[in-house]
Amino acid sequence: MIGEVKLSKVELNRDGLKPVRMLQVVITEDDDAQDIELYQPAGEDGNPPAGARFFIVDAGRSWKIGIAADDGTPPAADLLPGEKEFYSNSGGVRVARIRLKVDGSIEIDGAAGNAMLTIGPDTSFSFENPFGSFTMDATGKLDVNGGTFTVDP
């Protein structure tokens, strides 16, 4: 079944043993709001925005869990097969993201594209923002706004 998130809160699970993220969702009618526990992959934590749609599973007598979400943000058209992207969302727009690329590099993009840190598969890294950029390659060569320096190990 599919439900739409109305609000999210952290409270004790149904056994009262540990804090979990609970979602108030509407499954059929606006007056049919139900609390469900959100299950997320280990190592990930997210707070879905109101309006996000969830796939909900019956997990036993009067216990439902949310296991998959769609926040309405359009998918990244440039995401290659095998790549993974994590992002924050504000009003259906990606605000910050981390992309794990198939070449082994990692892109960290903050402020909606205004600042980008890239870590290359060869241990190189670069940073760009509206004020300039720097790049350090795997040999220790540092390029800052077009000026090149060599860093001795």
C-alpha positions as CSV (number, residue, x, y, z in Angstrom):
1,M,0.0,0.0,0.0
2,I,1.0,3.6,-0.5
3,G,0.8,6.4,2.0
4,E,1.6,10.1,2.1
5,V,3.6,11.6,4.9
6,K,2.0,14.3,7.0
7,L,4.6,14.6,9.7
8,S,7.6,12.9,11.1
9,K,8.8,12.5,14.7
10,V,11.3,10.5,16.8
11,E,9.8,8.5,19.6
12,L,10.2,5.1,21.2
13,N,9.3,2.0,19.1
14,R,6.2,0.0,19.8
15,D,8.0,-2.1,22.4
16,G,9.2,1.1,24.1
17,L,12.8,0.0,23.9
18,K,14.6,2.4,21.5
19,P,14.0,5.7,19.7
20,V,12.9,5.3,16.0
21,R,11.6,7.7,13.4
22,M,7.8,7.5,13.2
23,L,5.8,8.9,10.3
24,Q,2.2,10.0,10.4
25,V,0.9,8.9,7.0
26,V,-2.5,9.1,5.2
27,I,-3.2,5.8,3.5
28,T,-6.6,6.3,2.0
29,E,-8.6,9.3,3.3
30,D,-7.4,12.5,4.8
31,D,-8.9,11.5,8.1
32,D,-7.2,8.1,8.1
33,A,-3.8,9.2,9.5
34,Q,-1.8,6.3,11.0
35,D,1.6,6.2,12.7
36,I,4.1,3.8,11.1
37,E,7.7,3.1,11.9
38,L,10.3,4.1,9.2
39,Y,12.8,1.4,8.3
40,Q,15.9,2.7,6.7
41,P,19.2,1.1,5.5
42,A,21.8,0.7,8.1
43,G,24.1,3.7,8.3
44,E,21.5,6.0,6.7
45,D,19.1,8.5,8.4
46,G,16.6,10.7,6.7
47,N,13.6,12.7,7.7
48,P,11.2,12.6,4.8
49,P,9.4,15.8,4.0
50,A,5.6,16.2,4.3
51,G,4.1,15.0,1.0
52,A,6.6,12.2,0.4
53,R,5.0,9.0,-0.7
54,F,5.9,5.8,1.1
55,F,5.5,2.1,0.3
56,I,4.0,0.6,3.5
57,V,4.1,-3.1,4.5
58,D,2.0,-4.9,7.1
59,A,4.4,-6.4,9.6
60,G,2.0,-8.1,11.9
61,R,-1.1,-7.4,13.9
62,S,-1.7,-3.6,13.8
63,W,1.9,-2.9,12.9
64,K,2.9,-1.2,9.6
65,I,6.3,-0.1,8.5
66,G,7.5,2.2,5.8
67,I,10.3,0.8,3.7
68,A,10.6,2.9,0.6
69,A,10.0,6.6,-0.2
70,D,9.7,8.9,-3.1
71,D,10.0,12.6,-2.2
72,G,8.9,13.8,-5.6
73,T,12.4,15.1,-6.6
74,P,13.1,14.3,-10.2
75,P,15.8,11.7,-10.7
76,A,19.3,12.8,-11.7
77,A,19.4,12.3,-15.4
78,D,23.2,12.1,-15.4
79,L,23.5,9.3,-12.8
80,L,25.3,6.4,-14.5
81,P,24.3,2.7,-14.0
82,G,26.0,1.6,-10.7
83,E,26.3,5.1,-9.3
84,K,24.5,6.1,-6.0
85,E,23.5,9.6,-4.9
86,F,22.4,10.9,-1.5
87,Y,20.9,14.3,-1.3
88,S,19.0,16.7,0.9
89,N,15.8,18.2,-0.5
90,S,14.1,21.6,-0.1
91,G,10.8,22.0,-2.0
92,G,11.6,19.3,-4.5
93,V,15.1,20.7,-5.3
94,R,18.4,19.0,-4.5
95,V,20.2,21.3,-2.1
96,A,23.3,19.3,-1.2
97,R,24.4,15.9,-2.5
98,I,27.0,13.2,-2.3
99,R,27.6,11.1,-5.4
100,L,29.5,7.8,-5.4
101,K,30.7,7.4,-9.0
102,V,31.5,4.2,-10.9
103,D,35.1,5.3,-11.5
104,G,35.7,5.3,-7.7
105,S,35.5,9.0,-7.3
106,I,33.2,10.9,-4.8
107,E,31.6,14.2,-5.5
108,I,30.3,16.3,-2.6
109,D,28.2,19.2,-3.8
110,G,27.0,21.8,-1.4
111,A,24.9,24.9,-1.8
112,A,23.1,23.7,-4.9
113,G,26.1,23.6,-7.2
114,N,28.0,26.6,-5.8
115,A,30.7,24.5,-4.1
116,M,32.0,21.2,-5.3
117,L,34.6,18.9,-3.7
118,T,35.7,15.9,-5.8
119,I,37.9,13.1,-4.5
120,G,39.4,11.1,-7.3
121,P,40.0,7.3,-7.5
122,D,43.8,8.0,-7.5
123,T,43.7,10.1,-4.2
124,S,43.6,13.4,-6.1
125,F,41.1,16.0,-5.0
126,S,39.8,19.3,-6.2
127,F,37.5,22.1,-4.8
128,E,35.7,24.7,-6.8
129,N,33.4,27.6,-5.8
130,P,32.6,31.0,-7.3
131,F,35.8,32.5,-5.9
132,G,38.2,30.0,-7.4
133,S,39.5,26.5,-7.3
134,F,42.3,24.3,-6.3
135,T,43.4,20.8,-7.4
136,M,46.0,18.4,-6.0
137,D,46.9,15.4,-8.1
138,A,48.2,12.1,-6.8
139,T,51.8,13.2,-7.2
140,G,51.4,16.2,-4.9
141,K,51.2,18.9,-7.6
142,L,48.9,21.7,-6.4
143,D,47.1,24.0,-8.7
144,V,45.5,27.1,-7.2
145,N,43.5,29.3,-9.5
146,G,45.9,28.5,-12.3
147,G,49.2,28.8,-10.3
148,T,51.0,25.5,-9.9
149,F,53.0,24.5,-6.8
150,T,54.7,21.2,-6.0
151,V,54.4,19.8,-2.5
152,D,57.4,17.7,-1.4
153,P,56.5,14.6,0.7
